Amino acid sequence: MKNHRHCKLPENWDNHEQWNQYWANQSDALPLPQVWSAWHNEPELRFLDFVRNQSQRKVWFAGCGINFAPIFYAYAGCNVLASDVSVAAIDFLRQVNQQGITSLVSNVEEINADLKLEQLEQIQATNLRFLVHDFREPLDEYDFDVILNIKAYQGLPTTSMKQAATTFYNALKTGGYAIFDTQNVQGDYRNQIEDSLLDVGFYIPFHKSERWHREQLNSTGIVYVMVLGGPIIPQWGQYGDDDWNTRASQDQEILYSLHSEYQKQREQESKEVQEILKGKQTKIAHVVYNTG
């Protein structure tokens, strides 16, 4: 959800000065209005219906950068806190919000119809608060329905990740959801992200069967990619041209066999997951692994 140029991310995610410069470089111009259909398909908005169905619709965008999603969530009726360590990012989002929803959407009637909103006299989201905050540090609010962290967690050093996980756990109400949207993090680092959340008390649905599946696949030594949740042999790299079909077919059968066993284990784990989600007595973390 960006209307700015590409810049290289800071190498040290703990360096606030680098983040502030990064967002300052990205936010040198206000966005141009687009039709709502262009915004609607942005990945950050796929959680909007879920958030709107929560009891208080109270959501914290932690590490929001200059993402416009908090403005859309607030416009849709959610009670939103948008925070970032970067003063430049927060000042920019505040300026965009002051311009009103028409600074982002050229056809407000379409967004109102799509979100089933009555025409609003006030086009500026007033249920949106901005805060300069380091989410490794405690937050003086403890009752969020949903916490959304969009690609602002995965690159933290281990110690900072644990500190942030504690902050998120404490800020989320019991029965709430913390959603961590990441960029195709795999292997040991994926385990590290999940462990940082599990260690502070979060429950991650299906993490047992998912981790078993990853570990079994990796133990084969076969190079694979995940496509639509299943392991696929890529058509490059690990076989010679002469025997590609034979060896690839053999290895794919191994992967299929493990995937079949994974599906059985996931089905068995499903009962536990449903009971925990239905009970609403814990705090749930979802780690989303986007590809691309």
QUISUL-V316178 format. One record per helix or strand of 2 or more residues. SS is the DSSP state (helix for helix, strand for strand). FROM is the first residue (numbers start at 0). LEN is the number of residues. If there is no record, write none. Layout:
ss: [SS:SS]
from: [FROM:FROM]
len: [LEN:LEN]
//
This chain:
ss: [helix:helix:helix:strand:helix:strand:helix:helix:helix:strand:strand:helix:strand:helix:helix:strand:strand:helix:strand]
from: [15:35:42:57:68:78:86:100:107:127:143:157:171:186:206:224:229:243:283]
len: [11:5:10:5:7:6:13:3:7:5:7:14:12:13:13:3:3:36:7]
//
